[in-house]
Amino acid sequence: MSKKDGMKHRARYTLEFKLEAVRLVKAGQEASVTARVLGVPKATLSNWMRLAERGELQGAGDKPVSPEQMELARLRAELARVKMERDILKKATAYFAKESL
């Protein structure tokens, strides 16, 4: 077995994909949730955020992302955000229901 057989290929993302991920975080989405939903490591997303702030974010054309994939990623992130909000409201409702007894 050669060294090449056991190696993983490094994922490469387009600039549009990275910018959308950064936009989601800046819009209030948790970075960890966004990273999980988009399927990228949280450290990678943090790097993209830092580079975007400095205006140095660049993309790679090796992994094209179709508009459908971008929309799917956006919808997944939105769903994760809505689920988190729902869970917070459930806990708040239970807390205030217990307090009013």
Contact map, one row per residue, 1 for C-alpha under 8 A:
11101100000000000000000000000000000000000000000000000000000000000000000000000000000000000000000000000
11111100000000000000000000000000000000000000000000000000000000000000000000000000000000000000000000000
11111110000000000000000000000000000000000000000000000000000000000000000000000000000000000000000000000
01111110000000000000000000000000000000000000000000000000000000000000000000000000000000000000000000000
11111110000000000000000000000000000000000000000000000000000000000000000000000000000000000000000000000
11111111000000000000000000000000000000000000000000000000000000000000000000000000000000000000000000000
00111111100000000000000000000000000000000000000000000000000000000000000000000000000000000000000000000
00000111110000000000000000000000000000000000000000000000000000000000000000000000000000000000000000000
00000011111000000000000000000000000000000000000000000000000000000000000000000000000000000000000000000
00000001111100000000000000000000000000000000000000000000000000000000000000000000000000000000000000000
00000000111110000000000000000000000000000000000000000000000000100000000000000000000000000000000000000
00000000011111000000000000000000000000000000000000000000001111100000000000000000000000000000000000000
00000000001111101100000000000000000000000000000000000000001111111000000000000000000000000000000000000
00000000000111111100000000000000000000000000000000000000001111111000000000000000000000000000000000000
00000000000011111110000000000000000000000000000000000000111100000000000000000000000000000000000000000
00000000000001111111000000000000000000000000000000000000001000000000000000000000000000000000000000000
00000000000011111111100000000000000000000000000000000000000000001000010000000000000000000000000000000
00000000000011111111110000000000000000000000000100000000001000000000000000000000000000000000000000000
00000000000000111111111000000000000000000000000000010000000000000000000000000000000000000000000000000
00000000000000011111111100000000000000000000000000000000000000000000010000000000000000000000000000000
00000000000000001111111110000000011001000000100000000000000000000000000000000000000000000000000000000
00000000000000000111111111000000000000000000100110010000000000000000000000000000000000000000000000000
00000000000000000011111111100000000000000000000000000000000000000000000000000000000000000000000000000
00000000000000000001111111111000010000000000000000000000000000000000000001001000000000000000000000000
00000000000000000000111111111110010000000000000000000000000000000000000000000000000000000000000000000
00000000000000000000011111111000000000000000000000000000000000000000000000000000000000000000000000000
00000000000000000000001111111000000000000000000000000000000000000000000000000000000000000000000000000
00000000000000000000000111111100000000000000000000000000000000000000000000000000000000000000000000000
00000000000000000000000111111110110000000000000000000000000000000000000000001000100000000000000000000
00000000000000000000000010011111110000000000000000000000000000000000000000000000100000000000000000000
00000000000000000000000010001111111000000100110000000000000000000000000000000000000000000000000000000
00000000000000000000000000000111111100000100000000000000000000000000000000000000000000000000000000000
00000000000000000000000000001111111110000000000000000000000000000000000000001001100000000000000000000
00000000000000000000100110001111111111000000000000000000000000000000000000001000000000000000000000000
00000000000000000000100000000011111111111100100000000000000000000000000000000000000000000000000000000
00000000000000000000000000000001111111111100000000000000000000000000000000000000000000000000000000000
00000000000000000000000000000000111111110000000000000000000000000000000010011001000000000000000000000
00000000000000000000100000000000011111110000000000000000000000000000000010011000000000000000000000000
00000000000000000000000000000000001111111000000000000000000000000000000000000000000000000000000000000
00000000000000000000000000000000001111111101100000000000000000000000000000000000000000000000000000000
00000000000000000000000000000000001100111111100000000000000000000000000000000000000000000000000000000
00000000000000000000000000000011001100011111110000000000000000000000000000000000000000000000000000000
00000000000000000000000000000000000000001111111000000000000000000000000000000000000000000000000000000
00000000000000000000000000000000000000011111111100000000000000000000000000000000000000000000000000000
00000000000000000000110000000010001000011111111110000000000000000000000000000000000000000000000000000
00000000000000000000000000000010000000000111111111000000000000000000000000000000000000000000000000000
00000000000000000000000000000000000000000011111111100000000000000000000000000000000000000000000000000
00000000000000000100010000000000000000000001111111110000100000000000000000000000000000000000000000000
00000000000000000000010000000000000000000000111111111000000000000000000000000000000000000000000000000
00000000000000000000000000000000000000000000011111111100000000000000000000000000000000000000000000000
00000000000000000000000000000000000000000000001111111111100000000000000000000000000000000000000000000
00000000000000000010010000000000000000000000000111111111100000000000000000000000000000000000000000000
00000000000000000000000000000000000000000000000011111111000000000000000000000000000000000000000000000
00000000000000000000000000000000000000000000000001111111100000000000000000000000000000000000000000000
00000000000000000000000000000000000000000000000000111111100000000000000000000000000000000000000000000
00000000000000000000000000000000000000000000000000111111110000000000000000000000000000000000000000000
00000000000000100000000000000000000000000000000100110111111000000000000000000000000000000000000000000
00000000000000100000000000000000000000000000000000000001111100000000000000000000000000000000000000000
00000000000111110100000000000000000000000000000000000000111110000000000000000000000000000000000000000
00000000000111100000000000000000000000000000000000000000011111100000000000000000000000000000000000000
00000000000111000000000000000000000000000000000000000000001111110000000000000000000000000000000000000
00000000000111000000000000000000000000000000000000000000000111110000000000000000000000000000000000000
00000000001111000000000000000000000000000000000000000000000111111000000000000000000000000000000000000
00000000000011000000000000000000000000000000000000000000000011111100000000000000000000000000000000000
00000000000011001000000000000000000000000000000000000000000000111110110000000000000000000000000000000
00000000000000000000000000000000000000000000000000000000000000011111110000000000000000000000000000000
00000000000000000000000000000000000000000000000000000000000000001111111000000000000000000000000000000
00000000000000000000000000000000000000000000000000000000000000000111111100000000000000000000000000000
00000000000000000000000000000000000000000000000000000000000000001111111110000000000000000000000000000
00000000000000001001000000000000000000000000000000000000000000001111111111000000000000000000000000000
00000000000000000000000000000000000000000000000000000000000000000011111111100000000000000000000000000
00000000000000000000000000000000000000000000000000000000000000000001111111110000000000000000000000000
00000000000000000000000000000000000011000000000000000000000000000000111111111000000000000000000000000
00000000000000000000000100000000000000000000000000000000000000000000011111111100000000000000000000000
00000000000000000000000000000000000000000000000000000000000000000000001111111110000000000000000000000
00000000000000000000000000000000000011000000000000000000000000000000000111111111000000000000000000000
00000000000000000000000100001000110011000000000000000000000000000000000011111111100000000000000000000
00000000000000000000000000000000000000000000000000000000000000000000000001111111110000000000000000000
00000000000000000000000000000000000000000000000000000000000000000000000000111111111000000000000000000
00000000000000000000000000000000100010000000000000000000000000000000000000011111111100000000000000000
00000000000000000000000000001100100000000000000000000000000000000000000000001111111110000000000000000
00000000000000000000000000000000000000000000000000000000000000000000000000000111111111000000000000000
00000000000000000000000000000000000000000000000000000000000000000000000000000011111111100000000000000
00000000000000000000000000000000000000000000000000000000000000000000000000000001111111110000000000000
00000000000000000000000000000000000000000000000000000000000000000000000000000000111111111000000000000
00000000000000000000000000000000000000000000000000000000000000000000000000000000011111111100000000000
00000000000000000000000000000000000000000000000000000000000000000000000000000000001111111110000000000
00000000000000000000000000000000000000000000000000000000000000000000000000000000000111111111000000000
00000000000000000000000000000000000000000000000000000000000000000000000000000000000011111111100000000
00000000000000000000000000000000000000000000000000000000000000000000000000000000000001111111110000000
00000000000000000000000000000000000000000000000000000000000000000000000000000000000000111111111000000
00000000000000000000000000000000000000000000000000000000000000000000000000000000000000011111111100000
00000000000000000000000000000000000000000000000000000000000000000000000000000000000000001111111110000
00000000000000000000000000000000000000000000000000000000000000000000000000000000000000000111111111000
00000000000000000000000000000000000000000000000000000000000000000000000000000000000000000011111111100
00000000000000000000000000000000000000000000000000000000000000000000000000000000000000000001111111110
00000000000000000000000000000000000000000000000000000000000000000000000000000000000000000000111111111
00000000000000000000000000000000000000000000000000000000000000000000000000000000000000000000011111111
00000000000000000000000000000000000000000000000000000000000000000000000000000000000000000000001111111
00000000000000000000000000000000000000000000000000000000000000000000000000000000000000000000000111111
00000000000000000000000000000000000000000000000000000000000000000000000000000000000000000000000011111
